Structures are given as structure tokens and as C-alpha cells.
Amino acid sequence: MKLAEKSVNAILAPLVRGLGLHASGEAIAVVPGPAEKTSGALNADIGPAVRDGLIDEEAAAAILRDAAAQAGQRLPSCAAIEAAGEPLGTYWMDRTLDAARARAKREDPAPLSAAAPLPVTAALTAPSAAEGGHGKGNAAGEICPSGSSSRSRADVARNRIALVTGGAQGFGEEITRGLAASGALVFIADLNIKGAEELAEKINAALGKTSAIALALDVSREESAEQAVAAAAETAGGLDILISNAGVLKAGSVLEQDVSSFAFTTGINYTGYFIMAKHGGRLMRRQNRNAPFWKTDIIQINSKSGLEGSNKNGAYAGGKFGGLGLTASFALELIEYNIKVNAVCPGNFFDGPLWSDSEKGLFVQYLKAGKVKGAKTVADVKTFYEEKVPMKRGCTGPDVMRAIYYIIEQEYETGQAVPVTGGQVMLH
Ligand SMILES: NC(=O)c1ccc[n+]([C@@H]2O[C@H](COP(=O)([O-])OP(=O)(O)OC[C@H]3O[C@@H](n4cnc5c(N)ncnc54)[C@H](O)[C@@H]3O)[C@@H](O)[C@H]2O)c1
């Protein structure tokens, strides 16, 4: 059967991952293998779900669910999928990407381990809201009540699949490093592919496993976003955490700024967030079809400038204010698929390249422009800005990570803006 789909793996791997997430209640990775029969695999024929060469993913998900229900008590860690007798692919699951790849290589479809089997559940019926734990509930009623675990907050990211836009530098790099150190698999999706590749290499060498993978991405181009999200699905089977972080700043007076400079800023900070939420959200919905209790997160890195005006910086602040409107609106719609949508609003990252770059950083620029009266050195300019913060320092990567962990761990909140400003902006 000839399929017109651009990427069959990007559709089928997340549907299979949904089965595994639902059965185990744990984050797993799914990798595609050759489309050959594997004895002991879960077999499913999605032929009836193919129409005009396109896969109806809802119908395909239902066929996979039925196959899993018939498979017995424990879900094999390989699914072999065909359409009307034509093999489409095999999909191997395990707790980490490296483990799933190793399993595919040795063609081992056994349930994950005797100590932690993947029990197959007869039907994927939604539990009551009170039961729906953060990736902890399954239809077998094996709920780990929230708050009863002894895991640390950073543990909420373990084995989860994350994609960080603009992840090669600045706050994005801090977030990438933080998530990888917490055991997540992180796609570093950046315009600067060289920077993303170098960072991925460093992280993987330091952690001794595949924890970071570089992807080329321009968030302002829909085709690029679609490709990057599909690449994450094809490589690891899905997405649990989308961090929409890529952002730019082009300051300018409302009386002087060019429309092109305004549109450039808005195209990345505002429209780029919509584009990423659209394609990331579609992938999360795909997984959710077979894992109704699995919660996923879209998190926008907004700014304190999304909470208060910024003089001669309207394109930036306006786009960030708009980002909070998108966050609240997407949250209302996507909770149907258990996707939470929240924003983090950091204060100024004085130690990051935007402020501290020795040539192009804002401190140097402000010193040269005489913006801070009496300032003779970069340090004087920095002190001037630190003094504006009640806590007398800039925002850091770990400050932002605490907010991200809180958002992921919190199962009863969506559509919110979490300030991380050292008291500079207080909500009312
Ligand atoms: N730096 C701060 O003081 C500060 C404060 C509050 C909020 N923020 C927000 O944090 C986020 C990151 O800011 P930063 O200062 O760390 O930025 P940065 O300039 O240091 O890094 C931005 C990264 O995004 C990438 N990027 C730029 N355009 C892209 C595009 N179209 N597609 C994909 N990637 C792209 C760049 O290559 C770079 O790696 C932004 O959303 C920003 O608004 C920054």
C-alpha cells in the first residue's frame, strides 16, 4: 500500500509511544526499526485507517489499542505495524533512547523488565479527574498519588522528551543543560545549528549517554517547525515538554521604528510561539490518543516585559504581552488532550550573552551610549541595573529551571504566567 504521508514514522511512533506511556505510566522512548516481522512483537494492521494514502490517526490509534488489549497481560516492547499486508515499520520502546536503540539492535521485544512490566490494559477509559496523575495513572488503576513520592522536583523531567527552541545559547542553553542533567532527552532546536551541535556534543560527552540532539529550526517558518517536530517524533517517538524560548529583541521608539524591524521581532517572539505550539501540540495530541492520562507541557519563556511596559521597546513587550494571551487561550483548548500551557516570565539575565557579551552586550552598548549617568565601567552599568531589582541581582538559569520544574510537577494549573523577577514585578 503506497502512503502519501511525508513521514509515516512521525505518525506511528507517537501512537505506539502512547500505548507504552499508558501501560507503564512512565516516560519512554520509541525508536523505529526496519519494517520486518519480529517474532513476539505486537502486530497491528492499520489498513482500515488508511484513506487515499493518508493515515487517519484517530482510527489507527484505535486499531493499535485493540491489538494491545488482545495481546495479553504484558505489552511487548516492539510493535510491528502493517497496512493491508504491507509492512510499515517496527517500533521499539524502552526507558531511554539509548536503551530503545540497543533493544532494536538485538531485536528483543520482551516487556521492559520483570521488575517493572508493562501491563496491557483492556480499555483506555478516562479516569476521574482526581485520578489523573502526572504520568502516574493508568487504566489498571496503578495510580501513584501525587505528593506521595519521594522524588526530588528535578526528577519530574527524568526520561521525558523535551524540545527547547533557541536552546543553543543564553536562557535556552541553561534550560537545555538543566533538563539534560535531570535525565531528560533534549532536542536543541536552534537557528544556530552549529552552536546546537556543539552543545549537544558537550552534554552527551559529560553525561556519557545520548541526552541532547541538535535540530535546525527557524521558529518563524512553519515548514521548519513542522520538520523539527517530526524529526523529534521520528527519533524518539514523541514529546513531553516543549519550551518555546527562542526570542529576539530589537528596541526602537514607536515614533521611529521600521515596520520590518517590528515585524521581525513579533514574527519570532509571538508568531513563532504560535507556530511551535501548533506543531508541538499536534504531536502531543497524537501521543495522547493512546495515553489519555499522560500530561504534557508547553512552556513559553516570556519575560517581565510581558507583565509591564518597556520604554522604546514596544515590539518586544507587545509580543510578550500577546504571548500571555496565547498561553491562556491555548491552555483552554489543549487541556482536552492533557496538555498544560504556561509561561515563565524571567527578569533580566545579566550574566547571559544578551547583556554580558563583551562586544555586543547591552552593558557595553549602554556604557558607550552614556545611558547610565556617571557610569565609567561595565561593572558600574551592571550595578545600576541590579539596584533596580529588590533582590539586587539578575535572573539566572537555575531560577528559571525552578519555575519550569514547578510547572511540570504541578498537575492542577494551566494558562498561568509565573514571574521569576526577584520581586521586580509583583502580580496583583
Ligand atoms: N536575556 C534576558 O535578559 C531575558 C530576560 C527575560 C526574558 N528573556 C527571554 O528569554 C528567551 C531567550 O533569550 P536570551 O537572552 O537567552 O537569548 P539569546 O539571544 O542569548 O539566545 C537566543 C537563541 O535563540 C536562537 N534563535 C534566534 N532566532 C531564532 C529563530 N528564528 N528560530 C530558532 N532559534 C532562534 C539564537 O540562535 C540563540 O541561540 C527569549 O524569549 C527572551 O525574550 C530574556
PDBQT file of the ligand as one rigid body, heavy atoms in Angstrom, charges set to zero:
ROOT
HETATM    1  N1  LIG A 501      18.250  37.745  28.370  1.00  0.00    +0.000 N 
HETATM    2  C1  LIG A 501      17.345  38.310  29.190  1.00  0.00    +0.000 C 
HETATM    3  O1  LIG A 501      17.657  39.184  29.999  1.00  0.00    +0.000 OA
HETATM    4  C2  LIG A 501      15.889  37.859  29.099  1.00  0.00    +0.000 A 
HETATM    5  C3  LIG A 501      15.005  38.297  30.090  1.00  0.00    +0.000 A 
HETATM    6  C4  LIG A 501      13.691  37.871  30.055  1.00  0.00    +0.000 A 
HETATM    7  C5  LIG A 501      13.258  37.017  29.055  1.00  0.00    +0.000 A 
HETATM    8  N2  LIG A 501      14.135  36.612  28.104  1.00  0.00    +0.000 N 
HETATM    9  C6  LIG A 501      13.628  35.711  27.069  1.00  0.00    +0.000 C 
HETATM   10  O2  LIG A 501      14.377  34.516  27.097  1.00  0.00    +0.000 OA
HETATM   11  C7  LIG A 501      14.446  33.965  25.799  1.00  0.00    +0.000 C 
HETATM   12  C8  LIG A 501      15.909  33.716  25.458  1.00  0.00    +0.000 C 
HETATM   13  O3  LIG A 501      16.581  34.961  25.485  1.00  0.00    +0.000 OA
HETATM   14  P1  LIG A 501      18.176  35.051  25.569  1.00  0.00    +0.000 P 
HETATM   15  O4  LIG A 501      18.508  36.405  26.043  1.00  0.00    +0.000 OA
HETATM   16  O5  LIG A 501      18.703  33.892  26.304  1.00  0.00    +0.000 OA
HETATM   17  O6  LIG A 501      18.529  34.994  24.014  1.00  0.00    +0.000 OA
HETATM   18  P2  LIG A 501      19.907  34.809  23.256  1.00  0.00    +0.000 P 
HETATM   19  O7  LIG A 501      19.952  35.855  22.200  1.00  0.00    +0.000 OA
HETATM   20  O8  LIG A 501      21.065  34.695  24.185  1.00  0.00    +0.000 OA
HETATM   21  O9  LIG A 501      19.688  33.367  22.567  1.00  0.00    +0.000 OA
HETATM   22  C9  LIG A 501      18.618  33.162  21.706  1.00  0.00    +0.000 C 
HETATM   23  C10 LIG A 501      18.790  31.835  20.985  1.00  0.00    +0.000 C 
HETATM   24  O10 LIG A 501      17.668  31.729  20.084  1.00  0.00    +0.000 OA
HETATM   25  C11 LIG A 501      18.143  31.387  18.788  1.00  0.00    +0.000 C 
HETATM   26  N3  LIG A 501      17.219  31.952  17.787  1.00  0.00    +0.000 N 
HETATM   27  C12 LIG A 501      17.072  33.235  17.408  1.00  0.00    +0.000 A 
HETATM   28  N4  LIG A 501      16.132  33.329  16.450  1.00  0.00    +0.000 NA
HETATM   29  C13 LIG A 501      15.663  32.079  16.228  1.00  0.00    +0.000 A 
HETATM   30  C14 LIG A 501      14.682  31.543  15.359  1.00  0.00    +0.000 A 
HETATM   31  N5  LIG A 501      14.026  32.309  14.484  1.00  0.00    +0.000 N 
HETATM   32  N6  LIG A 501      14.447  30.211  15.408  1.00  0.00    +0.000 NA
HETATM   33  C15 LIG A 501      15.143  29.414  16.251  1.00  0.00    +0.000 A 
HETATM   34  N7  LIG A 501      16.092  29.870  17.088  1.00  0.00    +0.000 NA
HETATM   35  C16 LIG A 501      16.342  31.194  17.070  1.00  0.00    +0.000 A 
HETATM   36  C17 LIG A 501      19.532  32.010  18.694  1.00  0.00    +0.000 C 
HETATM   37  O11 LIG A 501      20.315  31.376  17.704  1.00  0.00    +0.000 OA
HETATM   38  C18 LIG A 501      20.053  31.779  20.122  1.00  0.00    +0.000 C 
HETATM   39  O12 LIG A 501      20.659  30.528  20.260  1.00  0.00    +0.000 OA
HETATM   40  C19 LIG A 501      13.764  34.948  24.873  1.00  0.00    +0.000 C 
HETATM   41  O13 LIG A 501      12.437  34.550  24.610  1.00  0.00    +0.000 OA
HETATM   42  C20 LIG A 501      13.778  36.240  25.669  1.00  0.00    +0.000 C 
HETATM   43  O14 LIG A 501      12.735  37.101  25.316  1.00  0.00    +0.000 OA
HETATM   44  C21 LIG A 501      15.448  37.011  28.098  1.00  0.00    +0.000 A 
ENDROOT
TORSDOF 0
